[in-house]
Amino acid sequence: MRTLLLLTALVLMPLEAFTEERMLRLGISAPLTGDLAEYGVAVRNGIELARSEKAPSLENVDFVFEDNRYDAAESVSAFRKLRDINHVDAIFNWGEPTLGAIAPLAAKNRFPVLAMSLDAVPAEKNDFVQLINNPADEYASTMMRYLRSKGAKRIGIVQTEDPFLESMVAGLRKHADTGESIEVFARFAPGDNDFKTQITRLKPASFDAIGVYLFSGQVSAFFRQAETQGLKGPFFGTDFFESRTEISQAGPAIVGAVYPNVRVPKTFLDQYAKRYGNDAQIAYAYNAYVFAK
């Protein structure tokens, strides 16, 4: 399956303004604990790997990490702490609901935020939010090309209500051709883990492909229940499928499922695996590495 190239960040402040007497301080707001901790840890690892290479451009840069738990209220607290107590010069924020919560604060306080978010709406008409990742359209375009190559025309989605997943579904619809349909068959709350009723309804629906647009924990629960009830794919999803924990807990039904993600150079993958002993959420680690560099 074709993968995507990573887009790098634009720096909002000239590096030459920061001399030996003036450290550039960057706040990193990411989920370091909670259900999505492996994403935030990958971000932190990518930045730390960049720092370990002792590049001259990072000699006068200090990174301050704060846990946002992929939660709107926590992200507001992290924003205020990083800005008002840690006195950072800019914030790198990971996550869609977290960006939605702090984008108005960035505009109100005229404070720069670099955002890893596939939901672009909070950045629109906001001069103080810079997105530093591929837009959802690119992931959706890649996914639709793949599904089209397999002859899939009628596509069903089970989806958790979340800005990131909403943007992915919107992208699929945008890139669907005449004769191709995208139907959100069932919606779930982030805490839902019982999918048996909807799986029973999915079996006779005769979709050509089923999108499992669910959160970590939900993905593995869905596939275990799908296996028990005999629901067959083909299945596709999002980068939640990259979680080693999800894969190990999902059972055999997830085998063969596909998802789009960014291309990571083998040299970086080898370097990361040697240092951290895993490749969990390697695409986010690489994005953070490039951002830091």
C-alpha positions in Angstrom: 0.0 0.0 0.0 1.3 3.4 -0.9 2.4 5.5 2.0 2.6 9.2 2.6 5.5 11.6 2.9 5.9 13.5 6.1 5.5 17.3 6.0 7.9 19.2 8.2 7.2 22.2 10.4 7.8 25.9 9.7 9.7 27.6 12.4 7.8 30.6 13.7 10.7 32.4 15.2 14.2 33.1 13.7 16.8 30.9 15.4 19.4 33.6 15.1 17.5 35.6 17.7 18.4 33.1 20.3 22.1 33.4 21.4 24.0 31.6 24.1 22.5 33.9 26.7 18.9 33.2 25.4 17.6 29.6 25.3 14.7 28.9 23.1 12.2 27.0 25.2 9.6 24.8 23.5 6.7 23.2 25.4 5.6 19.8 24.4 2.0 19.0 25.3 1.2 15.3 24.5 -0.5 12.3 26.1 2.2 10.8 28.3 -0.2 8.8 30.4 -3.7 7.3 29.8 -5.1 5.3 26.9 -3.0 7.1 24.2 0.2 7.2 26.2 2.2 5.2 23.6 1.6 8.1 21.1 2.9 10.7 23.5 5.8 8.6 24.6 6.8 8.1 20.9 6.7 11.9 20.5 8.9 12.4 23.5 11.3 9.7 22.3 11.6 11.2 18.8 12.5 14.6 20.3 15.0 13.0 22.8 16.6 11.1 19.9 17.1 14.3 18.0 18.6 15.9 21.1 21.0 13.0 21.6 22.6 13.6 18.2 23.8 17.0 19.6 23.1 18.9 16.4 24.4 22.5 16.6 20.9 23.8 15.9 19.7 22.3 19.2 22.5 23.6 21.5 20.4 26.5 22.7 17.0 24.8 22.7 15.3 23.5 25.8 12.2 21.2 25.6 9.7 21.1 28.5 7.2 18.2 28.5 3.7 18.3 29.9 1.0 15.6 29.9 -2.3 16.5 28.2 -3.8 12.9 28.4 -5.5 13.6 25.1 -8.1 15.5 27.1 -9.4 19.0 26.4 -9.4 20.2 30.0 -5.9 18.8 30.7 -4.6 20.4 27.5 -5.8 23.8 28.8 -4.0 23.3 32.1 -0.8 22.2 30.2 -1.0 25.3 28.0 -1.3 27.6 30.9 1.5 25.9 32.9 3.9 25.8 30.0 3.2 29.5 29.0 2.8 31.1 32.4 5.0 29.0 34.7 7.6 27.4 32.4 7.7 30.5 30.2 8.1 28.6 26.9 8.3 30.5 23.6 6.0 28.2 21.7 4.1 24.9 22.3 4.0 21.7 20.2 0.6 20.2 20.8 -0.4 16.6 20.0 -4.0 15.6 19.5 -7.3 16.8 18.0 -9.5 17.6 21.0 -6.5 19.1 22.8 -5.9 21.5 19.9 -9.6 22.4 19.7 -9.3 23.4 23.4 -6.2 25.5 23.2 -6.4 27.1 19.7 -8.7 30.0 21.0 -6.2 30.6 23.8 -3.3 30.7 21.3 -5.2 33.4 19.3 -6.3 35.3 22.4 -2.8 35.4 23.9 -1.1 35.8 20.5 1.0 32.7 21.4 2.4 30.3 18.8 1.3 26.7 18.8 2.7 24.0 16.5 0.0 21.3 16.2 0.0 17.6 15.3 -3.7 17.3 14.4 -5.6 15.9 11.5 -8.6 18.1 12.4 -7.6 21.3 10.6 -10.6 23.4 11.7 -9.0 24.9 14.9 -6.1 26.2 12.7 -8.4 27.9 10.2 -8.2 31.7 10.3 -5.9 31.4 13.3 -2.6 33.1 12.8 -1.1 31.5 15.8 -1.6 27.8 15.0 0.7 26.0 12.5 -0.2 22.4 11.5 2.9 20.2 11.1 1.5 17.0 9.6 -0.2 15.7 6.5 -3.8 16.8 6.3 -6.5 14.2 6.7 -7.3 14.5 3.0 -4.0 12.9 2.1 -4.6 9.8 4.3 -8.1 9.5 3.0 -7.0 9.9 -0.6 -4.5 7.1 -0.2 -7.0 4.9 1.5 -9.6 5.4 -1.2 -7.1 4.6 -3.9 -6.3 1.3 -2.2 -10.0 0.4 -1.7 -10.7 1.3 -5.3 -7.9 -1.0 -6.5 -9.6 -3.8 -4.6 -13.0 -3.1 -6.3 -14.6 -1.8 -3.1 -17.6 0.5 -3.9 -19.9 0.2 -0.9 -17.9 1.0 2.3 -19.3 0.9 5.8 -17.7 2.6 8.8 -18.0 2.0 12.5 -16.8 5.1 14.2 -16.0 6.6 17.6 -17.2 10.2 17.9 -13.9 12.2 17.8 -12.6 15.1 15.7 -9.7 13.1 14.3 -12.0 10.3 13.2 -14.6 12.7 11.9 -12.0 14.3 9.7 -10.9 10.9 8.3 -14.4 10.0 7.4 -15.0 13.4 5.8 -11.8 12.8 3.7 -13.1 9.5 2.5 -16.3 11.1 1.3 -14.4 13.9 -0.4 -12.4 11.4 -2.4 -15.1 8.9 -3.2 -15.9 8.7 -7.0 -19.4 8.4 -8.6 -20.8 5.0 -7.7 -18.8 4.7 -4.4 -20.6 5.2 -1.1 -19.3 5.9 2.4 -21.8 5.0 5.1 -21.2 5.5 8.8 -23.0 2.4 9.9 -22.7 2.9 13.7 -21.3 5.6 16.0 -19.9 5.0 19.5 -18.8 7.0 22.5 -15.1 6.8 23.4 -15.8 4.6 26.4 -18.0 2.0 24.5 -16.6 -1.5 24.3 -19.6 -3.7 23.5 -20.0 -3.9 19.7 -21.9 -7.2 19.5 -25.2 -5.7 18.5 -23.8 -3.7 15.7 -21.6 -6.6 14.5 -24.7 -8.7 14.2 -26.3 -5.9 12.1 -23.1 -5.6 10.0 -23.0 -9.2 8.9 -26.0 -9.1 6.4 -25.1 -5.5 5.3 -22.8 -6.8 2.5 -20.3 -4.0 2.5 -17.3 -4.4 0.2 -15.0 -3.1 3.0 -15.5 -2.2 6.7 -13.7 0.8 8.2 -13.0 0.3 11.9 -12.5 3.9 13.0 -12.3 3.3 16.7 -10.0 4.3 19.6 -7.2 2.2 21.2 -8.9 -0.5 23.3 -12.0 -0.3 21.2 -10.2 -1.6 18.1 -9.0 -4.8 19.8 -12.4 -5.3 21.4 -14.2 -4.9 18.1 -12.0 -7.5 16.4 -12.3 -10.0 19.2 -16.1 -9.7 19.0 -16.0 -9.8 15.2 -14.1 -13.1 15.3 -16.5 -14.6 17.8 -19.5 -13.7 15.6 -17.9 -14.6 12.4 -17.8 -11.2 10.8 -15.4 -11.1 7.9 -13.7 -8.1 6.3 -11.9 -6.9 4.5 -11.2 -4.3 7.2 -9.3 -1.0 7.2 -8.7 1.7 9.7 -6.4 4.4 11.0 -3.1 4.6 12.8 -4.7 3.2 15.9 -4.0 -0.1 14.1 -0.3 0.6 14.5 -0.4 -0.1 18.3 1.4 -3.3 19.2 -0.9 -3.6 22.2 -4.0 -3.4 19.9 -2.5 -6.0 17.5 -1.6 -8.4 20.2 -5.1 -8.2 21.9 -7.2 -8.1 18.7 -6.8 -11.8 17.7 -6.8 -13.2 14.2 -9.6 -11.1 12.8 -7.3 -8.1 12.4 -4.8 -10.0 10.2 -4.8 -8.4 6.8 -6.4 -5.1 7.8 -4.8 -2.1 6.3 -4.3 1.6 7.3 -2.5 4.6 5.8 0.4 6.2 7.5 3.5 8.2 6.7 6.7 6.7 5.3 9.5 6.4 7.9 13.1 6.1 6.6 14.7 2.7 7.5 17.7 4.5 8.9 15.5 6.3 11.5 13.6 3.1 12.2 16.8 1.2 12.9 18.2 4.0 15.0 15.0 4.3 17.0 14.6 0.5 17.6 18.2 0.3 18.8 17.7 3.0 21.3 14.2 2.2 22.6 13.7 -1.4 21.8 10.4 -1.0 19.9 8.8 0.7 16.9 5.5 1.6 18.6 3.9 4.6 16.9 7.1 5.1 14.9 5.5 7.6 12.5 4.7 10.0 15.3 8.2 9.5 16.7 9.6 10.4 13.3 7.4 13.5 13.0 8.6 14.7 16.4 12.2 14.0 15.4 11.9 16.0 12.2 10.1 18.8 14.1 12.9 19.0 16.7 15.7 18.9 14.1 
